[in-house]
């Protein structure tokens, strides 16, 4: 499972301004940032939060999950090992030991 590129970019540069609507964590991060915005009138911020919230709900994200993540003290980021919907990523399949055995380039040696 590939991690969200915008969450990865925000992890490296918290001012990263892109948010993917298919990622639960991106929606929560955008709501979190809007709640801390002091440069716009409160009414304008509330309207923007409502639009963002409705956009992420249309993409199938849960109302409670968005609210819970956005209300935290720290900026929401997709945890490493989870997919964009907040579910654990499936474990990476491992090769059997015999498949990883190195073979010698010399003839007759295994």
Buried (B, 14 or more C-beta within 10 A) or exposed (E): EEBBBBBBBBBEEEEBEEBBBEBBBBBBBBBBBBEEEEEEEEEEBEEBBEEBBEBBEEBEBEEEBBEEBBEEEEBBBBEEEBBBBBEEEEEEEEEEEEEEEEEEEEEEEE
